Amino acid sequence: MRSCLKIILVLLLPFLSTAQQNNLDSLRKIFFSSKDDSVLCNAANHLYDYYEELNRDSAFFYADQCVQISKRNNKKLNEAYSLSRKAYQEINLGRYANALENLLDGFSISENKENEKYYWLIDPLRTESQKGLYTLSCTHHIFGILMRETKNTEQQILHFKEAKRIAVEIKSPARSVLGSLNLGRIYIELGKLDSALFHENEAEMIARSSGREKYLSAIFFYKGIISKNMGDTGRALNYFYECIRSGIAQNNLDGLARGYVELTRYYLDTRNKDSSYYYAVKTLETFKRLGSVSVFDVSIGVPYESFYHVYRLRNQLDSADKYLNIGYKINDSVNQSKIKNLAEFQKVTFGEQQRLQKVEKERISYQNELRTYFMLAGIGVLLLLTIIFYRNNRQKHKAKIKIEQAYDNLQATQQQLIQSEKMASLGELTAGIAHEIQNPLNFVNNFSDVNTELIDEAEQEMNKGNFDETKTILRNIKENEEKINHHGKRADAIVKGMLQHSRTSSGQKEPTDINALADEYLRLAYHGLRAKDKSFNAATQTDFDESVGEVNIIPQDIGRVILNLINNAFYAVDEKKKQNLNGYEPIVSLSTKKNNGKIEIKVSDNGNGIPQKILDKIFQPFFTTKPTGQGTGLGLSLSYDIIKAHGGELKVETKVGEGSEFIVLLP
């Protein structure tokens, strides 16, 4: 299944990306050159549609531009619609207070019938017959999402149902599919799986029949979760793969990221080392492309936690500890941000409650003044007073309902804030403990895991009647228990000792022909780049020492290191070639050598070299010199971890203007 997915992605991506890029470039040109505000707003709307589930920061920018353009032209309905889109991105960025303010403004505009005559005939209002109700449905929908992220189940159901009711009334498939999708998600959280499946099936049917396939990725994801919760793992996997395919086809990185996360978890649960690693890498790459994400169930800390479990599965404990620490730091930062954002949300909610109370007091004061005036006016004015009192009582009732709703929201937010603060404190404490005694705990955990396996083996041997073998296993268990006791008592000494004598870990190694492996990945790298860029060309030189022979390594991991170093070399010479220097010929060299009992692999290029000021940073995670979108900054970091796990070294020698040489030393 995974191989099929990769083939489909390779076939689809060139066609999809080319067409989308051409359209995107045209829209950007219009947006940055047009003098007509209606044209500007329309272009910004379409640019938002492109980035909505692809990059949060870019989507927020274009939504904000639509708000500003509509506001200065007094196009009220366009402004209200854009406010809901802006609020959606603010929710995903964790800015709940800003989102609430924008949604309240959106409700104020949408619910005022006088504003229905102020709009531009641009998408999506151009095709909607009841434009005011369409805008109101959007606002209710986004408000439901805000209530979901601030854990107010009752309010989110109320607003999602109202959004769906309006969508059905005005016959809008765009709003109906989102209403059904989110109602399905709510019922998943409530454990009502049959109801959840009904709404997700309805959302898929509407999406397919109306051509609104942008959110199919999310629909497939939630159907996968439903199948998983029902115990149908096979069907759940199929839905997660469909989620990924649709996410790529529709540029829906939010759904794509969620699909990758679930597949990573599945392959971790089934202890599949290669597939879990593959999807962990895909998850991190997608999160990086998606940009800032701060909602409750999604954060950049998720892929790092996955890498921790992947490396634990591969028994690469140094790398596992590294990503565990990164994950703790990121999650701690996310928790602190959540606390701050929830506090701001609480402040705005409380402010709205006070505003409504003030309005209520002003109304009561106004009523009292009217009573005094009308009492003095006589019997003739009493009839008029009755009419005015009736109108004001209705307004008072509406204000009371809004105050009660705001108070319910405030209580829910307060509970969430308290819980978030507790979790943040727990995260800080756990991170501190892990920093102090992480290595002794690793030993204790490892020996405990080994003892569990040995106990199972001893039970099996006893059942077979192999008592000698059972005694041997029991002696091993006893020795392991002594080690656990020793490392527990000597935690401080072990930490210091482990810092000086780092213990390396190994995966499943096998004898591998280094020369053949290096030559294979050199050809793969060259032809891969040629396939993407026909203008790319570079000379390659090889010098393989035949005495190297076979070396006991993990071929997939070492191959990944060689491929990464060669790709970097090709990139360096290609960048220098673009400078059009006279007489320059790009050359990449690959050599192996057996030297003093070690295997030496060298990858050299005659590119521009690496400046001294960044040389110390190149092995750090996420550091890259490539333009945005061309590099994740993880290649050299992961390569360094792989070589270290093999007990080797990864070094670099460089000279600015002349080139670089990366040297891999393996025992």
N, C-alpha and C positions, 0 to 999 in steps of 0.2 A: 504493500500500500504506500509506504513512504517513498519507494523508488518511483512509483507511478506519479505521485504528487510532484516529485522533483522534475520529472520529464515534462509534465503539464506546465509547470512554472517556467521552465526554460523556453518552451514553445510559445507561451502566451505573452510573457513580459515584453519582448521587443516590440510587438505590434501594439500592445496597449499603451506602453510608455511613449512611443513615438507620436501616436494620435493625440494623446492627452497633453503632451508637451507642446505640440503645435497650437492647440486650442488655448492652453495656458499662456503661452507667449503672446498670442493675439489679445487676450483679455488684459494682460498686464500693460501692453502697449496702449490700449484704449484707456485704461484707468489712469495712466500717468501722462496722457497727452490730451485727452478730451477737455473741452471748455464747457460742455453741456452737463449740468449737474444730474439730470435724469439719466444720461448715458453713463456718467461716472457711477451712480448708484446701482444701475443695472449690472455694470461690469464688476463692481465690488460684491454684489450678491452672488454672481456666478463664481467668482474667485473664492468666496466663503464656502460655497457648495463643494468646491474641489478640496479645500483644506479642512472641512468640518471634522472628519474622522481621520485626517492624515497628519495634521500638525496644529496643536491647540493654539500656539502663540500666533501663527499666521492667520488662522480662522478668527481669533479674537480681534486682530488688527482690522480685517476687512469688515467685520460686523460693526466695530466702533466707527469706521469710516461711513458706513451706511447710516448709522444713527446721526452723526454730525451733519452729513449732507441733507438728510431728510428734515432735520430740525431747522436748519437755516432756510429751508424752502417752505416751511410750514406744511409738510406732507405728513399729516398726523398718523395715518394708518401705516405708511412705510416706516415711520419712526417706531411705532409700537411693535411691528413685526421684527424690526432689526434689534430692538431692545431685548426681545425674547431670545434671539440668536446670540446676542452678546452675553446674556445671562447664562445660557447653556455652556458657553466656553468658560465663563467665570466659575461655574460650578465645577467643571472638570479641572480647573486650575486651583480649586480649593478656596476661592474668594466668595464665600457664602454671603457675607454682608453686602458686598457690591451687587451680587446677583439678586438678592432680595430687594434692594433699592430699585434696580432696573425693572424688575417684574412688577413691583407696586406702581411704578410710573406707567408701565405697559398696560396694566389693568385700568388705571385712571383714564388713559387715552381710549382704549378699546371699548370700555363700557359707556363712553359718552357718545350718544347717537349723532351729536352735532359734528363729530370728527369724521364721519363716514364719507363726507364729500371732499375731504382733503387727502388726495393720494395721486401717485403716478401710476400709469398703466404699464408697470414693469413686472417681471416675474417675482414671486408667484401670483401676485394680485391680478396680473393681466388676465389670467385664465379662470379666476374665481368669480362666481356671480355674486356671492354674499361676502364681500371683502371684510367687513367689520367682524362678522362671526368667525371667519377664517383666522383673523388675527387674534381674536379672543381664544379660540381653540388652541392656537400655538402657545399663548401665554399660560393657559391652564396646564398644558402639557409640561412646559419647562418648570412651572411651579411645583408640579408633582414630582419631578426629578429632584428639585431642591429639597422637598420634604423627605424623599427617599434617602438622600445623602445625609440629612440631619436626623434620620431615624424617627420620623413621625409617620407611622404606618397608616393611621386613620386619615390624615390629611392627604397623603399621597394617593390613596385609593379614591378619595373624594374628587381630587383634581384630575386624575387620569380618566375617571369615569365621565366627568363633565366634558373633558376634551374629546373623548370618544363620542359622547352623545351629540355634541355640536358637529363633529366630523360627519356622522351619519346623517344628521339633519341637512347639512349643506352638500352632501354627497361628495366628500373630498377623500379620495383614496390615500392621498399623501398623509393626511392626519389620521385616518382610520388605521393604517398599518402600524403607525407608531403607538396609537392607543392600545391596540391589541397586544403588541409586542411587550409593552411595559406592564400591562395588567397580567400577562403571563409570568413576567418576572416576579411580580408581587406574590402571586400564588405559589411560586416556587419557594420563596422565603417563608411563606406561611405553611408550607408542607402540603398544600392542596394540589397534588401533581396532576390529577385528572383535569381540573379547571385550568391549570397552567398549560397543559398540552392543548386543550381546546383553543385557548387564546393564541398560542403560538402557531397552531395549524391555520387558524383564521388569518393571522398576520401574513403567513407565507402565501396563502391563497390570494389575498388582496394584492400583495407585492407582485406576484407573478402575473395575475390577470391585468393589472394596471401598468406593468412595466416599471414599477417602483422597486427595483432590485438592490438599491443602495444598502438597505438594512437587512438583506438576506443573511449576511454574515452573522449578525447578532441573533437573528431568529434561529439559525442552525446551532449557534452556540448554546442558547437556552434549551433547545430541544435535546442537545447532547447532555446538558446537565440533568434534564428531566429523566432521560433514559438511564443515565448513570445512577440517579437516586432510586430509580425503579429496579436497579440491579441488572439491566441489559447492557453490559459493557460493550459488546460487539456493535450494537446500534449506536451507542454513545460515541464510539470511535469514528464511525462513518460520518456522523454529524459534525464532529470536530474537524475532520478532513474537509468536509463540505464548507465549513466555516472558514477555513484557511483559503480554499480556492476562491470563494466568493469575496473574501476580504481583499485578496490580491486583484481580482478582476474589477472590483468597485472602488478601489483605493480606500478601503475602510480599515485603517490600521488599528482602531480600537477593537473591532471584532477579531482581526488577525492576531493581535497580541493575546487576547483571551484564549483563542484556539491553541496557540503555541504553548501557553501556560498549562492548559489541561493535558496536552499530549506529553509535555515534559513530566508532569506528575504521574501520568499513566505509566510511562516507560521507567520512571524511578520505582514505582510500586512493583513493576514486573522485573526489576533489576536488569534492565537492558542498558548496558553502559553506552554503546555507540549512539543509539536513538535518543536516549535522555540527554546526552551531550549535544547532539545535533539540534534538538529543539530548544535546549537551554540557550545556545548561541543565537538561534533565530528569535527567541523571546527578547533577549537583550538588544539585538539589532533593531527590532521593531519598536521597543520602548524608546530607544535613542532617537529614532525617526519621528516618533509621535510627539516628542517634546515634553513640556511640563505636564505632569499628571499627578493630581493630589486627591482624587476621590477615595472613599473609604476602602473599597475592595481592590484598588489598583494603585500601585506605586512602583517606582524604579527599583525599590528594594526587593521585589518579587523575583526578578531574574537572578539577583545575587544569591538569594536564599536557594534558588534552584541549583546554581553552580556549586554551592556548598554541599548539597546532597549528592550532586553528580560526582564530585571529587571524592566524597566519602564512599560512594559506591565503587569508584575506581581505585580505592585505597590510596589516593594521593592526598594524604592528610595535611601536608604543608599548604597545598593549594586550597584545600577545603577550609582550613583555618583562616587563610587570607580572605576568601570571599565571605566567610562568616563575619569577620570583623567589618568588612565593607558594608555588608547587609545591615549589621547592627547600627553603624554610623548613619546610613541612609534612613533606616526606619526611625531612628531617634530624631533625625532632622524632620522627617515627615510628621512624626507625632507632635513635635513642637509646633510645626506649622499648623497642624490641625487644631491644636489648642488655641493658638492665636486667632485663627479664622473663625472657630466656633465662638470665641469670646466676642469678636467683632460682630458676628451674626446675632449673638445674644443682645449685644448693645443696640443694634439696629432694631431688633424685634421689640426690645423694651422701649426704645424711643418711639416706635410706631404705636405701641400701646399707650404711652403717655400722650402722644398727639391725639389719638382717638378720644382719650379721657378728657383732654382739654377741649376738644370739639364738643363733646357731650356737655361739659360744664358751660361752655359758651351758649349752647342751645338752650340749656335750662335757664340761664340768666336772661336770655332773649325772650323766652316764654314768660318769665316773671314780669318783665317790662311790658310785654304785650298785655298780660292780664291786668296790670295796673291801669294801663292806658284805656283798654276796652271797658273796664268797669266804670271809668269816669265818662265814657262816651255815651252810655245809656243802652237802652234796650235794643235800639236799632243796630248797634255795632256788635251786640252779643252773637248774632247769627254769623257775622264775619269771623269772630273769635273762634267759634266752634269749628269752622272750616280750617282755619290756620292751625288750631290745636290738633286736629285730625292728621293734617299733613306732617306736622312736627313729630307726633307720636310714631308715625311710620318711620321717619328718619332715625328717631331714637332707637327703635327696635332694630333697624339695620346696623346702626353703630354698635349696639350691644352685642349682636352676633359677631361682628368683626373683632370686638374687644375679646370676647370669649375665645375666638379662634386664635388670636394673637397670644392670649394667655396660655392656651394649650401648647402652642408652638414653643413658648418661652420655657415651660416646664420640661418639655422633651429635650430642648437644647441644653438646659441646665444639667439634666441627668447624663447626657452624652458628654458634656464638658468634664464632669466629675470622673466619668469612666476613662476618658482620654488622658486626663492628668495622672490617674493611677497607672495606666499602661505606660505612659511616658516615664514615670518614676521607676517602674519595674524594668523598663528597657535600659535606663541608665545604670541601675544596680547590676543587672545581668551582664551588661557590657563591661563594667568594672571587674566583676568576678572572672569573666572569661579572659580579660587582659592579664590578670594576676596569676591564675592557675590553669591556663588553657592547656599547656602541654601535659602536666600531671593528669588532668581530667581525660585527655586523649588516651594516655596509657591505661588508665583505669577502665575507660569505655572499651578500648580495644581488647584488653585481657578478659573483660566481662563477656564481650561478644564471642571471643574464642572459647571461653569456658562453656557458654551456652551450646555452641556447636559440638564441643567435646563431650558434653553430657549426652547430647542426642546420639553421638557416635558410640559412647559407652553403652547406652541402652540397647542400641542395635547389636553390638557385639555380644552383650549378655544374652540377648534373645537367641543369638546364633550359637551360644555356648563357648565362645572364644574368651575364656577368662583371663588368659595371659595378656591378650591384647587389651582387655578391659582394665587390667591392673596398670598397664603402661599408660593408658589414657587417664586413669585416675591420678597417677603420679604427675602427669602433665597438668592436670587441673589443680593439684596441690601446689605445684611450682608457680602456676599463674596466680593463685590466691596469695601466695607469699609476695609475689611481685606487686599485686594490687595493694596489699598492706604496706609494703615498703614505700611505694610511690605516694600513698596517701599520707604517711607520716612525714615523709621527707619532701613535701611539696615545694618549699622554698628552695631547697638544695637542688631539686630536679629541674626547676625553672632555670636556675643559673647554669646548671650543667648542660641542659638542652640547648641553651643559647650558644654554648661553645662547641658542642658536639652534636649538631643537628642530625637527626636520624632520617634517612631517605626512605621513601616508600616506592613500591613498584607495582605495576599492573600486570596484565597477562603478556609476558614477553615470549618471543620466539626467535630462533635463528633467522637472520635476514641478510640478504646480499645488499650491503650498503651501496655499492657502485650501481647496481641495477635499480635500486630504489631512487637514488639521486638522479640518475639519467632519465628515469620515467617521469619524475616530477618536473624536471627541467623542460622536457618536451610538453608535458601537460600545461605548464605555465605559459610557455611561448605560444602554443597553438590556441590556448584559451584567450590570450590577449589579442592575438591576430583575428580571432573570430569576432571579438567585440569592436576592434578598431583595425580596419584593413590597411590604414596608413602606417600602423606600427611596424617597426622593423628594427632588429638589433642582431649583431653578431654574437654567437655563443661559442665559448671555448671550454673544453673539458680536459681534465688531467686526473684520471683515476688510477690509484695505486692498487694493482692486482693482489698485493699481499694483504690487503684489508680483509678480504674474504667475508664470511658471515659473522654478524654480531648479534648478540642476544638483546633485542629491543622490542618495543611496541611499534610495529611498522606504520600503523595509521598515524600515531602521534608524531613520530620522527618525520614521516612524510609531510605532515601538516606544517611542521617547522620549516623544512626545506622549501616547500611551496611558498610559504609566507616570505621567506628571505629572498627567494628568486623573484617573486612578484614585486617586492620593494625595490630590488635592483633594476628590474625592467622599468618601473615607474621613474626611478632616478635618472636613468639614461634617456628616457623619452622626454622628460622635462628639460634636460639639458639640450637635447636635439632641437626642441622647439625654439631655442634661443638663436638658431641659425648661425652657429659659429663655423667659420671657415675651416674645412679639413677635419671636422669632428665626425668620428664614426663611433656609434654606441656599441659597447662591448660588455657582455656579462660573462664572467668566468665561474666555473664550478669545479672544485678539485677535492680529492680525498687522499689521505696519507696516514700511514701507521707510524706513530712517533712515540718512542719510549713507553710502549705498552698501551697507548691511547689512540683512539681513532679521531682524526682531525678532518672536519668538513669545512671548506671555505667557499663563501659566495662573495665574489668581488664585482665591482662595477666601476666604470670611469665617468660617473655622473658628477654632480656638483659637490658631493661630500656633505657632511653634517656639521653645522656650526657648533663651536665649542660650548656656547652658552646653553644649548639645548641637549647636549650629548648625555648629560646625567639624567634626563627626563624620558628618554626614548623607551625605556622598559617599564614606565609607569602606566597603569591602566588609564585608557581614554586620552592619552596624549598622542596627538597626531599632527603632522605638518601638512597633511592633505586638505584640500578644500572641503567645505561642508558637504556631506552626502557621499564623498568618495572614500572615507575611511572611518572606522569606529574607534581607532586608537587601542584596540585590544590584541592585535596580531602579535606584536613583539612581546607584550606582557604575557600572553598565553604561551608563546614559544619559550620564553624564559622559564615559566613554570614547568613545562614539559621536560625541558633539558635538565632542570634541577631535580625533577622526580626520577630521572634516569641516572642521577649521580654525576652529571656532567657540568660543563660550563658553557655559557654563551657570552662571547666577547665581541667588541667592535673596534676596529681601527679605521681612522678616517683622516682625510686631508682636504680642506676646503678647496674646491676648484678642480681637484684631481680624482676624487672618488672615495668609496668606502669598501671595507672588507669585514664581513661578519664571519666569526670563527666559532664552530661548534666542536667541543671536545667531549668525547664519550669514553667511559672506561672500557 
